[in-house]
Amino acid sequence: MKSLILFTLLFSFNSKAMDCEGDKPSIYTSVLPLDFERDRSTVGRDQVGQVKDVVLDFAKSNPSISLKSITVTSMTPKAAFYTTVKGKKVIDPKSDERNLSLAKQRSDFALKALNEIRNEHAQFKEVEVSTRGVLSGPEFDDEDLNTRFVTNMTPGYAEKVKAIFEQNKALYENNVMIYSTRELVDEKIYSNLYHVKFAPFNALKVSIIGCKKLKVQKRPKKHSSSIKQ
């Protein structure tokens, strides 16, 4: 399952730390979903290539904004990894450590990508860049062991999706900008209840802060005049 949905948001906020010459700084946020099945087991440079695309496209589309800082948050869900103990498959008690390690590795690649932008494009020379890796989304519990088999063919599936969303509404809205169950019930994006709960939080979140460029006002030309005596 791979989600190709891109969530974006652009708004203004008050900040004393950001000097915009009296104007309010703007923040642009984009959530870039990653392949839940593939990108939770391996980490590669290819996963952060889209970060460069988002940043460069934003700068090209908004020439009136002077960029100040770019932050990339690499998120991984709290889904379980499995290990074998005495020939039996069990949940790895270090699942969260493994998830966080993946997030941090991905954030390191993202930082390299941002530094490449700074080195290759003059307009980014003074832009502050930072990345971080974090765990994100709902906690894993025993009920999740069988939810991969709960699909839209299961009676009451839409209600089950809604229940997960309502229980974790703040996480969906604040972390990955999902504000309703409309996308979550789309089987082309999330094929089962397990994906609904964890896959959205396997993502990169790009935040760009900038200020409107000041317009340079042209001074009026001085007109000279002479009076004949």
C-alpha positions as MATLAB code, in Angstrom:
seq = 'MKSLILFTLLFSFNSKAMDCEGDKPSIYTSVLPLDFERDRSTVGRDQVGQVKDVVLDFAKSNPSISLKSITVTSMTPKAAFYTTVKGKKVIDPKSDERNLSLAKQRSDFALKALNEIRNEHAQFKEVEVSTRGVLSGPEFDDEDLNTRFVTNMTPGYAEKVKAIFEQNKALYENNVMIYSTRELVDEKIYSNLYHVKFAPFNALKVSIIGCKKLKVQKRPKKHSSSIKQ';
ca = [
       0.000    0.000    0.000;
       1.367    3.347   -0.974;
      -0.318    6.660   -0.392;
       0.286    9.423   -2.891;
      -1.803   12.022   -1.113;
      -0.021   15.275   -0.270;
      -1.388   17.485    2.477;
      -0.453   21.151    2.506;
      -1.290   24.155    4.604;
      -0.283   27.800    4.486;
      -1.180   30.278    7.191;
       0.164   33.185    9.244;
       0.975   33.216   12.932;
       2.376   35.555   15.556;
       6.006   35.058   16.545;
       8.301   37.401   18.418;
      11.297   35.283   17.497;
      10.819   35.806   13.769;
      11.577   39.326   12.577;
       9.513   40.158    9.526;
       9.842   43.936    9.704;
       6.410   44.355   11.280;
       4.689   41.745    9.124;
       3.529   38.321   10.335;
       5.675   35.357    9.295;
       4.029   32.565    7.303;
       4.418   28.855    7.793;
       3.843   26.270    5.074;
       3.379   22.663    6.157;
       3.403   19.609    3.923;
       2.932   15.980    5.032;
       4.591   13.451    2.722;
       3.315    9.878    3.259;
       5.794    7.022    2.886;
       5.184    3.427    1.848;
       4.033    1.776    5.070;
       5.004   -1.778    4.203;
       8.361   -1.082    2.567;
       9.652    2.028    4.318;
       9.229    0.685    7.839;
      11.859   -2.006    7.316;
      14.503   -0.126    5.349;
      15.736    3.435    5.175;
      17.229    4.955    2.060;
      18.062    8.262    0.507;
      15.256    7.796   -2.033;
      12.672    8.304    0.714;
      13.667   11.934    1.262;
      14.005   12.958   -2.380;
      10.505   14.395   -2.312;
      11.591   16.789    0.461;
      13.844   18.626   -1.979;
      11.020   18.765   -4.518;
       8.606   20.297   -1.999;
      11.091   22.925   -0.814;
      12.219   23.962   -4.297;
       8.653   24.014   -5.653;
       7.539   26.209   -2.760;
      10.355   28.686   -3.324;
       9.615   28.809   -7.054;
       5.885   29.287   -6.532;
       6.300   31.957   -3.846;
       8.977   34.392   -5.040;
       7.542   37.109   -2.785;
       8.448   35.161    0.373;
      11.927   35.308    1.871;
      12.628   31.910    3.440;
      13.868   31.884    7.037;
      13.861   28.266    8.207;
      13.012   24.726    7.076;
      12.267   21.873    9.465;
      11.671   18.238    8.543;
      10.129   15.888   11.092;
      10.594   12.219   10.272;
       7.761   10.218   11.837;
       7.353    6.487   12.334;
       4.261    4.836   13.857;
       4.268    2.749   17.016;
       3.461   -0.426   15.118;
       4.965   -3.708   16.248;
       7.990   -5.559   14.980;
       8.229   -9.284   15.532;
      11.013  -11.551   16.710;
      11.374  -15.278   17.316;
      11.752  -16.688   20.819;
      12.199  -20.465   21.164;
      10.789  -20.945   17.689;
       7.691  -18.853   18.397;
       6.889  -15.537   16.720;
       6.336  -12.830   19.338;
       6.185   -9.024   19.464;
       9.622   -7.503   19.845;
       9.666   -5.587   23.163;
      12.089   -3.165   21.536;
       9.661   -2.248   18.728;
       9.533    1.422   19.725;
      13.334    1.609   19.797;
      13.493    0.126   16.308;
      10.815    2.491   15.037;
      12.577    5.520   16.515;
      15.882    4.391   15.026;
      14.280    4.301   11.562;
      12.862    7.782   12.068;
      16.235    9.169   13.118;
      18.048    7.532   10.197;
      15.522    9.055    7.815;
      15.924   12.470    9.449;
      19.697   12.253    8.864;
      19.080   11.717    5.155;
      16.656   14.633    5.157;
      19.273   16.905    6.724;
      21.743   15.984    3.991;
      19.105   16.814    1.383;
      18.441   20.223    2.943;
      22.151   21.018    3.128;
      22.489   20.094   -0.538;
      19.796   22.657   -1.331;
      21.695   25.298    0.642;
      24.910   24.518   -1.228;
      23.327   24.389   -4.683;
      20.966   27.384   -4.527;
      22.111   30.831   -3.461;
      18.702   31.885   -2.112;
      18.921   29.184    0.592;
      22.390   30.102    1.886;
      21.088   31.921    4.971;
      18.096   29.629    5.597;
      18.213   27.695    8.871;
      17.614   23.960    8.427;
      16.903   21.253   10.998;
      15.494   17.729   11.183;
      14.338   15.340   13.876;
      13.070   11.782   14.167;
      10.061   10.991   16.362;
       7.540    8.287   17.173;
       4.048    9.309   16.121;
       0.468    8.127   16.324;
      -1.572    5.803   18.553;
      -0.107    3.163   20.855;
      -0.013   -0.455   19.708;
      -2.244   -2.813   21.701;
      -3.228   -6.483   21.637;
      -6.333   -5.819   19.545;
      -4.106   -4.672   16.689;
      -2.710   -8.179   16.225;
      -5.628   -9.159   13.980;
      -6.757   -5.854   12.466;
      -4.869   -6.489    9.214;
      -7.737   -8.851    8.411;
     -10.399   -6.214    9.040;
     -11.215   -4.591    5.681;
     -14.063   -2.727    4.010;
     -15.622   -6.159    3.411;
     -15.979   -6.575    7.172;
     -19.423   -5.645    8.559;
     -19.300   -2.338   10.418;
     -15.915   -1.379    8.936;
     -16.764    2.319    8.527;
     -17.839    2.506   12.180;
     -14.583    0.851   13.290;
     -12.566    3.397   11.286;
     -14.563    6.252   12.787;
     -13.962    4.888   16.290;
     -10.183    4.814   15.773;
     -10.252    8.329   14.355;
     -12.346    9.734   17.212;
     -10.129    8.070   19.827;
      -7.005    9.588   18.260;
      -8.427   12.715   16.647;
      -5.796   15.089   18.022;
      -2.974   12.883   16.715;
      -4.467   12.673   13.219;
      -5.125   16.415   13.044;
      -1.945   17.767   14.658;
       0.594   15.239   13.405;
      -0.543   14.379    9.882;
      -3.294   16.895    9.081;
      -6.127   14.387    8.638;
      -9.369   16.021    9.745;
     -12.021   13.445    8.874;
     -12.508    9.753    8.098;
     -13.139   10.447    4.405;
      -9.619    9.459    3.376;
      -9.221    6.755    6.018;
     -12.102    4.674    4.630;
     -10.670    4.778    1.084;
      -9.330    1.255    0.492;
      -7.080    2.521   -2.311;
      -5.108    4.424    0.326;
      -5.535    2.311    3.477;
      -6.452   -1.288    2.749;
      -7.305   -2.459    6.272;
      -7.884   -1.290    9.838;
      -4.227   -1.818   10.778;
      -3.180    0.589    8.036;
      -5.822    3.085    9.107;
      -4.360    3.227   12.605;
      -0.650    3.259   11.818;
       0.173    3.997    8.156;
      -0.677    7.743    8.165;
       2.038    8.281   10.770;
       4.799    6.852    8.592;
       5.579   10.167    6.963;
       7.794   13.213    6.597;
       6.462   16.575    7.736;
       8.043   19.615    6.111;
       7.580   23.063    7.685;
       8.816   26.192    5.938;
       8.800   29.598    7.639;
       9.283   32.813    5.705;
       8.459   36.502    5.512;
       7.047   38.605    2.739;
       9.803   40.457    0.945;
       9.701   44.188    1.438;
       8.894   46.151   -1.660;
      11.569   48.625   -2.581;
       9.927   51.962   -3.164;
      11.437   54.043   -5.904;
      12.278   57.590   -4.977;
      10.558   60.200   -7.134;
      12.852   61.968   -9.537;
      13.785   65.522   -8.642;
      12.685   68.070  -11.235;
      15.010   71.024  -11.674;
      13.739   74.394  -12.762;
      15.344   77.724  -13.522;
      13.998   81.239  -13.378;
      15.352   83.818  -15.730;
      16.071   87.146  -14.053;
];
